[in-house]
């Protein structure tokens, strides 16, 4: 979703800020983003930065991005905490969101809608995921389930004010 969105907005110099790629969710987000960008815009410049998957990590990764890859115009943060850290680092450096850099997060936490600017992010159905987790735990508890369970949930892009077309 994010790769398609940023490419559609005209961005061709992109970065992904993420935690450890040993974490299955972060690895899957990177693979999907990279695959989509490479398919839709093979000429696209794509930077991967890894760090802590929290506010401080996002801040540090954004500082590194500005220092080593100042040409980037679109950033996909692997979660909203990373995005909030990046947003703070960009602000501290005088980089305007979305005028200078478009920023997209992942999770759609409550603070995303009240950040300044409100954060474009990928919404995941946390309540539905929680219900499924409780059901799986309950089934394991009652020995009705012994094999691992792998579920997929639909996500959606929530467009707010942290992105613009270039």
Secondary structure, DSSP 8 states (H G I E B T S, - for coil): -HHHHHHHTT--EEEEEES-TTSHHHHHHHHHHHHHHHHH-TT-EEEEEE--SSHHHHHHHHHHHHHH-TT--EEEESSHHHHHHHHHHHHHTT--TTTT-EEEEEE--GGGGTSSS--EEEEE-HHHHHHHHHHHHHHHHTTS--S-------EEEE--SS----
